[in-house]
Amino acid sequence: MPDPLRRGPDGVQAKITPSLACNNDCRFCYNRLDKREARALSEARVLELVDEAAASGAEALNFIGGEVTILPYFERALARASGRFQAVSINTNGRRFADEHFARRCAALGLTAVDVSLHGSTGAVHDLVSRTPGAWAETTAGLRNLAAIASEDPRLAVSVTTLVLDWNLGDLAATGALVASLGVRAWRLKYAFGVADPTRPEVPAEYLVPFERALPALRRAVEANARALNIQVHDVPTCVLGDLYEFSTVHERHRVARYDEGGLDAVAPVLGRWGETSARCAPCAARDRCGRALPGYVYHLGDGALLPLDEAAFDALRVRAREARGALESRCGAHAAPHEPHALQTLFDALDAHARAGDWTAVREEALRAEALCPGHPEAVRMRRRAEVKLLEAIAERLERHGDRARARRTLALVRLHYGDLVRGSGS
Ligand code: SF4
């Protein structure tokens, strides 16, 4: 299954950090101290770096901060990147997207993926974490706008990242439910990052939760939302995840090329980017398929929770994990029937009629309605994605007819990237 959370194709994703300035003040932010020291790049330098990244052949570009949407030249940076990468993504607190016009302008400028940080199901939790009163209201309004745009234009992918913190453990399941209700379908649960630097004792770590305490909350959040959301758990070791392993992000394959003011700094794989954070991992059979404990976690909380696996134990874990994920996801079809059988059947009848007539816009709309009734319904998801392939192929055909071959090729590359299973499987 293609992974809607993946921020780039299986190649190199160029990553540019124009500035660490931010309009939130998150308690866990590992950039907190660097913010005071780091100098923001000039607009001219950021645009040059976009050119360098494009010239290097990177398939994807990511802008990360700080908060990139508050940069006065943000839209000009998007325009510079437009059409030169298969995917252009940002990580953001999402507040500026509360302005619908801004959100639509960014999508029109070629932004293809937006990952929004949301740390609670209510303002009480999220604003406590972000130390910014009113942030939750703006972030959720931004998500609503982005989800609405994505429902009209399949070229935009929207996901949410929630940090797993001591302050929001009891709220994780409810946060997932909120994400789904906002119309977003991809959710990343990311373990909090602690700073592993004895020279910086002032960096707080009180939000770091021992794995033993976090796991029950993670399990509740995944079990409650697996039907409605594509969930990925980030930076939690395989031996800790156990039968939640199938939700781990270790399957990411792309490599990241980081750019700083001087240009290309380093290219590194995403998986294993922290190297060996604990000597306990050395004999483990899962070490190449493991999100690992973050260096800051091991520094502050130790590595006692890590339990190296031998081949047999890892094989057994994988089998259990596949079954567990299958069981969670398969509940959805059975679950739909008792609730809204007639409404759902009516939608599928209409959807089939539209498909026979070749009206793929209408197919997509009916499929989205079916997904709203029964989140994650496999047939609704399959038909929506099939309609999206048809719509994108029609766009590519129009571009080709008008002589815009480059954009036609890029649109088809996008289809292969996000819908490779359908293109190969159905010959669409
Ligand atoms: S022991 Fe280390 S490599 Fe093995 S699963 Fe645990 S964290 Fe991963």
Residues whose N, C-alpha, C, O or C-beta is under 5 A from the ligand:
A	BS01	SF4	P237 T238 C239 R280 C281 C284 A286 R287 C290 R292 A293 L306 L307 P308 L309
